[in-house]
Amino acid sequence: MKRFTAAALVLMTLLTIGCNVKEPQNTPTATPTDTVQTTTPSPDIEPTEEPTPTIEPTPNYEVYHVKAHNLNVRSKPDASDNTNIIGELHAYDEVCVTGMEGEFARMLLTSGEEAYCASKYLVPIDEKIYAYIAPFEDQKIDIKTGEPVFDPEGNPVMVKCELVDLRYLLPDAEFELLFATERNVTGSPLYPYAIPMIQKDTGKKLVKAFEKFREDGYTMKFYDAYRPLSVQRVLYDIVQVPKWIADPSTTASNHNRGCAVDMSLIGPDGVELEFPTPMHTFAEESGRESTAWTEAQRANVDYMTDIMLNSGFDLIKGEWWHFADKVRKEFMTMDIPFTRFTLCTESELKELLG
C-alpha cells in the first residue's frame, strides 16, 4: 500500500506577476533652462490605459493534519468498498482539503487528482495534536523472571500508568527528541514520532521545576522522556554499559517507566548553556565524577541539578543530563509503542485530564 508523505500531499501554488522595465536607449541629457515649457496633448489622442494584469485563481483548499496513526486514502468517498483504498496517511501528515462530502474530506494530490479520507481524523493545521495514555493499574512483573510480584504479606504489588504529552504540560519548553531522528548512537530513528511522554504525576514536578528555572531566566530543553522497553534493548545491544543504558534483562530504565527525562537548559539569550558533553555522549566525560569538566560546565550542571533535586527528582552519576522521579517504583515498566498513543486536540486532552 502506498504511503503518502506530507510533501506528497501538500500542493502549494506560487503565482508570480512580473513587469519587465526597459532602460531608455540613446536618451539625450536634458539641459536645464530658465523657461518652463508645457505641452498640451492633442485632443485627437486618447491617453493609453495601463493593461490590467490577469491573475490566475488560487486553488481553494485548506491545510489539515492527521489525528490518526493510520488513515486510509480512497479514490471514492465510500468506506464500504476497500478496493478503492489507494494509500495511507499517518499521524501529523498534512493534507490539502478542497471540500467535504458527508463524512469524507476531499483532498488534492500533487498529481492534480482528488482523493478522500475520513474527515473526523483531520485537524486544522494551526490546531495542535497531543498524545495520551489513559490511567490504568496492573500487577508489577519481575523483569528478570517475568513473574508477578507480591509483597511479604502475599498481596499483589500494583503499579500505575498515565502518560501525558509533555508538550501539553510545558508548551514553552523546548524539545529535540534525538531518538526520533538519525542523530543518536544507532544512526536511525527509534521513535516514529517525536512525542515526549511522561507520567502525569512526574509531569507536575517538571512544571514545578520549569517555573523555578524561568524565574532565573532559563528554559528547560528535553531530549528524551518515555522510552519503550523494546527501544531500551536496541540501545543496550549497542552501548552495553549499564551505567549509561540499563540492561533490560535485569533492570528497567526509569525512561521505560515514563518518569525520567534527559535535559539541558537554554539561557536568557536563547543559547544552550555550556555543558560537559553533547547529549547522550556515552563516555567517562559525561559522568558527574569526571575531572575533565570546566568550572563553567560544572557550575551549570550544579545549578540544574540543585533545582531538579528540590523539585522531586534524583540524579545518576554516569549522566549529567538524566533525572528521574524519586517515587519511580510506583510506575510500571512499559513497552507501549508510540502507535498506541491516543491522539487528541488540546480541548480533548483537557477534558480527558479532568
N, C-alpha and C positions, 0 to 999 in steps of 0.2 A: 504494500500500500504506500502511495506517495505521501510524504510529509511536506506540507507547505511551510517554509520558514517565514519569519517576519519579513525578510527582504523580498520574498517572492509574493507576498500578499499585500504589501503597501504600494499602491500605484500613485506616484507623485507626478503631476504635470506642471512643467515650467514654461510659462509664456513670456517671451521676451519681445518687446516692441522697440525697434531701433530706428534712429534717424541718422542718415548719412549727411554730413555737412561738408561741402567742398570749399576749400580755401580759394578766394578770388585770385585770378592769374593776370599778370601784367597790368595791375591797377596803378595808375599814376599817383604819386604822392600829392595830396592836396596842399595848396599854399594858402595860409590864412590871409584874408583881405579885410579892409575896413568896412566894405559894403556887404550887407546881408541880402542875399537873393532868395526869393521864394519862387517855387514852381507850382503853378496851378494845373492840376490834372485835367486832361481833355474830357469834356462831358460825354464824348462818344466811347470812352474806355471805362468799362466797369472794373472795379477792383476785384482781383482774384482772391477767392477764399481758400484758406489752407484746407487740404483734404483731411477728413476725419479718419484716423486710423481704425482699421477693422480689428476688433478684439474677439478672438475665439472664446466661446463659453467654457468656463472651468467645469470639469466634471463634478456633479453634485453627489458628494459622498461624505460620510463621517467616519473617523477612525475609532475603532474599538480594540480592546484587548481581551484575551480569552481567560475566563474564570473556570477552567476545567483542565484536568490533566490530559484527557484525550477527547477530542471533539470531531465527529465525522463531518467531512465536507462532501456535499452531494451535488449532483448535476441537476436535480429537481427538488422542489420543496415537498418531499414525500418520505416520511420515516418508515413507512410500511414496506418499502422496497429497498433491500440492501444492495441490489445490483447497481443502484445509482450512486454508491459511495465512490468518490474519485480521489480522496485524500484524507488527511488527518491534521488537525491543529492540536497544539499543546499549550500548556499554561503560559500566559503572558505573550503569546504570539499576537501580532497586530493584524487587523483586517480592515479593509475599506468597505463600509456598508452603504449601499445605494438605496436601500429601502427595506420595508418589512412586508412579508406575506404570511399572515397568520402567525404561527409560532416559529416561523423561519425568518432569518435575516438574509437578504440578497447581497452578496458580496461581489467585488470586482477583482478579477485576477489580472496579473501583468500581461497576460496574453490578450486581454480585452474581453475574455469570456466571463460569464456570470456563473456563480455557484451559490450554494445555500448551506447554512448551518443553523442549529437551534439558537434562537435569539436569547433565551434565558441564561445562556452561559457567556454572554458578551457584556462587557462593562465599558462605558466611555473612557477614552484614553486618559483623560485628566482625573479619573477616579482610581484610587489606589486599591490594589488587591493584597490581602493579607492571608496568612495561614494559621491554622489552629488544630489542636487535638483535644477533644472534649475530655473532661476528667473521668478517670476510672481507677480502680484499685485491683490488685491481684496479689496472690501469694508470691513471696520472694523465692527465686530459684537460685540455687547454688551454682555459680558459673563453672566450677570445677567438675562437679558431679552431675549437674543437670537435674538434681532432685529438689523438691520443695523444702523450704527451711521452716523449722519450728523453734519456738523459744524453749527454755528449760522446763517450763510447765506443760509443754506439749501443744501449745496454741500456735496456729499458723502465723508466721511473721508476714504482715501485709506491707506492701509498698504502693506508692501512688504515682500518678502521672497527669499532668495538664500542661501541655506545651502551647506557648503563645508566641506569635511573631514579635521579635524584639523591636522591629521597626515600628510597630504599633505603639509599644510602650515608650520608646525613645525615638520619636520622629526627628529630633535634632542631632542625634548621634551620627557618626559616620560608619560605613560598613564596607568591607572588602573581603568577602569570604574566599580565601585563597583555594580552598578545596573544591570550589565551583569553577575554577579556572585551571589552566595548564601550569600556573606559577606555584607549583608545590613539588614536593620531593618525588612524586610519581611521574610528573610531566604530563599528566592527563587529568581532566576534570573528574572528581569523585562524587560530586553532587550534581543532580540535573538542574537544580535551580539554586540561586544564591539567596536562600531564605534562612535567616538566623533565628532558630527556635530556642526557647528557653522555658524552664519550668516557671509557671506563673508566680509562685512564691519567691523563687530566685530573682525573677524579673523585678519584683517590688524592691528588692535590695539593690539591684542595679540602678533603679530610678533614684534611690536614696543617694547612692554614690555619685551619680550623674549630677545631682543638684549641688553636691559639695564641690565637685570639680568645676562646675560652671560658676560658682561664687568666686573662684580664683581665676576665672577667665579661660579655663581649659575645657576641651570636648573629648569624650571617650570615642575611640575608634575600635571596632570589633572585627577580628579576623576569623573567628570560629566560635561556635556555640554548640548546639546539639549535634552529635556525630553518631550515625548508626553503627552498631556493633560490627556489621559486615565491612564497613569502611575502616574501622579500627584494625581489623585483621589484615587488610591490604597494606595499611601503613606499617604495622608491626613486621610484616614479612619483609619489608624493605629496610626499615631502621634497625629493628631487632635489639634495641636498647631500652629496657623497661623504664628507666628514669625519664626518658623522653616520650616514648609511646608505650602505654601499659600493655602488657601481654594479655590479650583477650581470652586466652585459655586458662589463665589463673586468676585474673582480676579484671574488673571493668574500669574503664576510664570514667571520670566524672563527666566527661563530654557525652559518654554513652547514656548517662542518667539525665542529661539535659540540664545540668546545674553548674556548668563550668563555662568560662569564656577565655579566649585568648585576645588580649587587648593592648593598646598603647594609648597615647594622649596626643591631641592636637593643641598647639599653643594658640594664644590670642591672635597671632599673626597668620593663622591658618596653616602653619607648617608643623609637621610632626616633630615632637621632641626628639632629642638625641638619646637613643637607647643603645645598649651594648652590642647588639647584633640585629640583623634583619629578622623579621618574624619567621618563626619555625626554622631557625638555624640550629640543627641538632648537633651541637658541639659543646666542648667544655666552656667556651667563652659565653655561652648562654646561661650557665649556672650562676646562682647567686654568690657562690664562694669563689668565683673567678677573680684573679688578681689583675686581669687584663683590662678591666673597666677604667675609664677616665673618671675624674671627680664629677664632671657634669653628668655622665651616664649614670653613675651610682646615685647622685642626688635625685635625678629624675625617677629612677626605679624606686628609691626610698619614699619619695613623695607619693607616687602612685600606690605603692604597697600600703602605706600608712592609712590612706583613705579607704582602700578596699578592705583592709582588716577591720577597720572601725565601722564598716557597713555590713558586716556579717559574712566575710569571706576568709578562706585560708589560702596560703601560698604553697608552692612546692619549690624545692631548692634547685632543681635542674633546669627550670624555665622561668625567666624573669617576667614573661608575659601571661602566665597562667594563674587564674584564680577560680576557686571552687567554693560553693555554698558550704558553710560549716555544718549544716544539717543534711548533708547529701545522702546519708544512709536511709532516709525515708523515701527516696525516689527510686523507681525501678530502673534496671538496666534494660535498654530498648534497642531493637533493631527495626524500628518503624521506618520504611523507606519514605523519601520525600514525596513520592507519588501517592502516599496515603493521607497526606495533609488535607484537611478541609480548607478550601479556598473561599474567601468571602470578602465583601466590601467592608469599609470602615464601620458603617452603620450596622451591618450584620454582625460583625465581631463584637461591637459594643453591646449588642443585645445578648449575644452568647455569653459574654463575661458577666452579664447582670449589672 
